[in-house]
Amino acid sequence: DFATLSLSLRLPFSLQGSKLSELAQELSRPGEFPSFGKKHLEPLFKRLSPAIKLPKWSELTEEYFVFQFNPGDPFPEISDLLQNHSPWLASLLRLEASPLAAEEIEESIKQKLQYSPTDLLVVDWAAAVLIDSDCEETLQTIQFANLQLLRYRYLDDLLDTELANSAKWARWPTPFSRLLGEGPNQRVRELGALNIEATNLFERTGNVFKLLGDMYLSRTYRLLATRFHLPAWEGSIRRNLEVIEDVYRVVADQAAALRAQILEIIIIGLIAVELFLALWR
């Protein structure tokens, strides 16, 4: 079992467009925000640790930036922004102050959504631009999708480690070492539990916005899921689970077959000894 925790930092700004692009580039530098978050959240984890079975702190983080603007003056109209200021918009989305190629600009602003003529949401992998004054639920949806991406990354890393371990089990040095304990069978049971947890995670996250009945938030989530490649992450996790489980099942079946062969040899040996003793008498 694992849990994720989200920390939101809201920083007001008043900058010209070019200076804001420079700020976006500065935000792309790794280290500052994760270290700040860990500094404030790790004490909370230590307080909760006595209530957690086998507590473990992961260093994995996922940062995401949202540039939120209120519509109206001095901000340009949405149509003008998309048509005449798309390079600047792309610089915020890609956290780049230097000019981008036309193809890169087009790709960065491709995932966008409008509810009214005065609002706009454009999402990319590292950042989003949100033009809206009443946007708390939209920000929460972005936060939720980012948390889901982090959980998928954690699961994927966990399964990568397990895949390496399964390869070690498959390369046992001698046949007799396969008789040791219930290792493969225990692994299969643990993977079954992890498979159930992952399936529940996929179902819960997929159904959350269906229950809300808010079409705009559902479309926002689907937009983010597409940009974060969440379906691809889910497919990768499912495939890794299947591969690892198949490896452990093969190893467990080989161990069971080897034990059965040894038992047969022992039984045949006992029968031979009994026949020999009967003839000797």
Buried (B, 14 or more C-beta within 10 A) or exposed (E): EEEBEBBEEEEEEEEEEEEBBEBBBEBBEEEEBBEEBBEEBEEEBEEEEEEEEEEEEEEEBBBBBBBBBEBEEEEBEBEEBBEEEBBBBBBBBBBBBEEBEEEBBEBBBEBBBBBEEBBBBBBBBBBBBBBBEEBEEBBBBBBBBBBBBBBBBBBBEBBEEBBEBBEEBEEBEEEEEBEEEEBBBEBBEEBEEBBEEBEEBBEEBBEBBEEBEEEBBBBBBBBBBBBBBBEEBBEBBBEBBEBBBEBBBBBBEBBEEBEEEEEEEEEEEEEEEEEEEEEEE
